[in-house]
């Protein structure tokens, strides 16, 4: 009986650390939520043709999203600015560091290797 309780306690601790590690991938809930709102209002229809945040975030792993937001998000603009119009929209949106930071928080939090799923 003691052995069983020790095994159960160890399993609960492991699961607890796993959940803490998973939530550590997201900077803060506020940043992620704000990034999700930016996605829905500014990016979903104009850049991603109505795709959901879950579908877009799953395009890359977290480290890949980090790389796409380097150099004032130029790699992001190159990848997703598939038309002159989209490129111009992205360039204008990413002039603001705030937009870049919140979108980065949102996309890295829900990247395909995170295990998290957004509600948009």
ABEGO torsion letter per residue (X at the ends): XAAAAAAAAAAAAAAAAAAAAAAAABABAAAAAAAAAAAAAAAAAAAAGGBBAAAAAAABBAAAAAAAABGGGAAAAAAABABAAAAAAAAAAAABAAAAAAAAAAAAAABAAAGBBBAX
